[in-house]
Amino acid sequence: MSTSKETVLSFTKEELSKLVKPSFRAKQIYNWIYVQYADSFEAMKNLPKQMREELEEKYVLNPLQIVKKEQSSDGTIKYLFEMQDGKTMETVLLRMKQDELDEDGKLIHHAKYTVCVSTQVGCKVGCTFCLTAKGGFTRDLSAGEIVAQVLSVKKDNEIASNRRLNIVYMGMGEPLDNLNALAKAIEIFKEDDGLCISGKRQTVSTSGLSSKIDKLGEMDLGVHIAISLHAVDDELRSELIPMNKAHNINSIIEAVKRFPIDTRKRVMFEYLVIKDKNDSIADAKKLVKLLSDIKAKVNLIYFNPYEGSEYGRPSREDMVNFQEYLVKHGLLCTIRDSKGIDISAACGQLKEKTILNEEKS
């Protein structure tokens, strides 16, 4: 990809209807892209030839190319995508449930998928446990580059257009640092004539930019929010996430209380468990107190070790003890099964590994 054109995936249907005339062509184009997974504008045969040529001249259909793909034994697939400017970023497809068949081999329930998407090349937050942070920050992704990740993954795995999936903005980058492109991508995903992924199926995971949690809430996009908490006191959290000095735990908790959520839903708090850092019962006790006024769910995550990291993976016993304490004291809590542990599963691992291999060769 030598030239860098704007991608047509950056447009909402309303925006597209103002760019193409007559406006009903926008719905046809959306259908070709998101339902029929067209590879080119030329393939859109019910559009006039001149319109196809003009689209081809002005826009790129998909700004991403798959550079590398790793598949885990549990079905997790990690993608390294290259964009038009040669920069790369990662996307992960998580298979949450397999297809369920009856004894005659007839499909009872479809497989369930979650796509973990990136919002930036690199990241500004600089979490000390995160491999993405090692490469620093390069640039924000456009709305179209965010949308293209889900479209590319669905297409590559032949996931039918009417099969719903969940999106988590939890890949490379801090989503709220790229709020405008994030919000636009959320709207494009929700389009009825497009991928038709409702706000309820989209979760924005943030390391806690409290002022921007408020801004996202004011946009009222209907999405869920997940907070990467990882510590119960500001001292440790500032070590793990340096920007905690500007957005401390209390400011995050207050912003979460203001965030509009469906009254039937809970706010997810991600808690990365690191051996001998935040895995004690004393930490669990503080966590219960911290979340006492919030309808919360805690997701305990094993730290996924990578070469050169100073942090260790907690024992299964400590994870279970931590979970049992939270549950016994009224907090809904799950332990996230480590998916893709036999591949480059941690954020930034596939990108960093590819760079290292290239440097060696």
Buried (B, 14 or more C-beta within 10 A) or exposed (E): BEEEBBBBBBBBBEEBBEBBEEEEBBBBBBBBBBBEBBEEBBEBEEBEEEBBEBBBEEBBBBBBEEEBBBEBEBBBBBBBBBBBEEBBBBBBBBBEEEEEEEEEEEEEEBBBBBBBBBBBBBBBBBBEBBBBBBBEBBBBBBBBBBBBBBBBBBBBBEBEBEEBBBBBBBBBBBBBBBBEBBBBBBBBBBBEBBBBBEBEBBBBBBBBBBEBBBBBBEBEBBBBBBBBBBBBEEEBBBBBBBBBEEBBBEBBBEBBEEBBBEEEEBBBBBBBBBBEBBBBEEBBBBBBEBBEEBEBBBBBBBBBBBEEBEBEBBEEEBBEBBBEBBEEBEBEBBBBEBBBBEBBBBBBBBBBBBEEEEEEE
